[in-house]
Amino acid sequence: MRPESTALASPRADVHTETVPGFGTVRFTPVDPAADSAVLHSWVVEERARFWGMNGASRELVQEIYEDVDRRDTHHAYMVRLDDEPVALFQTYQPAEDRISLCYEVREGDIGVHLMLAPADGRHRPGFSRTLIGSLTRFTFRDPAVLRAVGEPDARNEKAVALLGRLGFVPQGEITLPEIDLPEIYLPEKRAVLAFLDRPAVLPPADGSTPTP
């Protein structure tokens, strides 16, 4: 049974929508902490999501965490849906306003990204990851001012590091993100792989054809 929050539960408007022939309509919608908390909670408490640090979190805590994200102008969380089915959580942030700024020299045009794919539903979808990655790339670079994406998955998370590779990110080595201990948020120290993805000269078209300069 799916969690009680469904794709149409949130009244929030999509910020990006594209139809990919033979795949479906991919929609990026700002996370609604209350409406989406059931889906997000069901994802983050799985063992595969342990590197997100919320394995033992209650649904209420997950909602509070995304309420905090929702209040920020520098950090954003999006529910990614294929037609009406949630398939990923995609988060972006301004590196200059994040602890990662202590670990590398932030450039103008940088954007930080986090990605969590939904649990496999048992259905075989040929080309699913490759096609979704195209949508994520187009979404990330939809603003011409964005020149480079920055990733920093947990260094122990081999699957996340490999996924960044499939997205085209180039690893730069390991960094240690410092502990953050504030009244409103706590983040433990994190050993991460720093990786960059430069803005493509031409974004991949949604129809799957070869891009032309």
Secondary structure in CASP SS format (residue, H / E / C, confidence):
PFRMAT SS
TARGET T0000
AUTHOR 0000-0000-0000
METHOD secondary structure of the structure
MODEL  1
M C 1.00
R C 1.00
P C 1.00
E C 1.00
S C 1.00
T C 1.00
A C 1.00
L C 1.00
A C 1.00
S C 1.00
P C 1.00
R C 1.00
A C 1.00
D C 1.00
V C 1.00
H E 1.00
T E 1.00
E E 1.00
T E 1.00
V E 1.00
P C 1.00
G C 1.00
F C 1.00
G E 1.00
T E 1.00
V E 1.00
R E 1.00
F E 1.00
T E 1.00
P E 1.00
V C 1.00
D C 1.00
P C 1.00
A C 1.00
A C 1.00
D C 1.00
S H 1.00
A H 1.00
V H 1.00
L H 1.00
H H 1.00
S H 1.00
W H 1.00
V H 1.00
V C 1.00
E C 1.00
E H 1.00
R H 1.00
A H 1.00
R H 1.00
F H 1.00
W H 1.00
G C 1.00
M C 1.00
N C 1.00
G C 1.00
A C 1.00
S C 1.00
R H 1.00
E H 1.00
L H 1.00
V H 1.00
Q H 1.00
E H 1.00
I H 1.00
Y H 1.00
E H 1.00
D H 1.00
V H 1.00
D H 1.00
R H 1.00
R C 1.00
D C 1.00
T C 1.00
H E 1.00
H E 1.00
A E 1.00
Y E 1.00
M E 1.00
V E 1.00
R E 1.00
L E 1.00
D C 1.00
D C 1.00
E E 1.00
P E 1.00
V E 1.00
A E 1.00
L E 1.00
F E 1.00
Q E 1.00
T E 1.00
Y E 1.00
Q C 1.00
P H 1.00
A H 1.00
E H 1.00
D C 1.00
R H 1.00
I H 1.00
S H 1.00
L H 1.00
C C 1.00
Y C 1.00
E C 1.00
V C 1.00
R C 1.00
E C 1.00
G C 1.00
D E 1.00
I E 1.00
G E 1.00
V E 1.00
H E 1.00
L E 1.00
M E 1.00
L E 1.00
A C 1.00
P C 1.00
A C 1.00
D C 1.00
G C 1.00
R C 1.00
H C 1.00
R C 1.00
P C 1.00
G C 1.00
F H 1.00
S H 1.00
R H 1.00
T H 1.00
L H 1.00
I H 1.00
G H 1.00
S H 1.00
L H 1.00
T H 1.00
R H 1.00
F H 1.00
T H 1.00
F C 1.00
R C 1.00
D C 1.00
P C 1.00
A C 1.00
V C 1.00
L C 1.00
R E 1.00
A E 1.00
V E 1.00
G E 1.00
E C 1.00
P C 1.00
D E 1.00
A C 1.00
R C 1.00
N C 1.00
E H 1.00
K H 1.00
A H 1.00
V H 1.00
A H 1.00
L H 1.00
L H 1.00
G H 1.00
R H 1.00
L H 1.00
G C 1.00
F C 1.00
V E 1.00
P E 1.00
Q E 1.00
G E 1.00
E E 1.00
I E 1.00
T E 1.00
L E 1.00
P C 1.00
E C 1.00
I E 1.00
D E 1.00
L C 1.00
P C 1.00
E C 1.00
I C 1.00
Y E 1.00
L E 1.00
P C 1.00
E C 1.00
K E 1.00
R E 1.00
A E 1.00
V E 1.00
L E 1.00
A E 1.00
F E 1.00
L E 1.00
D E 1.00
R C 1.00
P C 1.00
A C 1.00
V C 1.00
L C 1.00
P C 1.00
P C 1.00
A C 1.00
D C 1.00
G C 1.00
S C 1.00
T C 1.00
P C 1.00
T C 1.00
P C 1.00
END
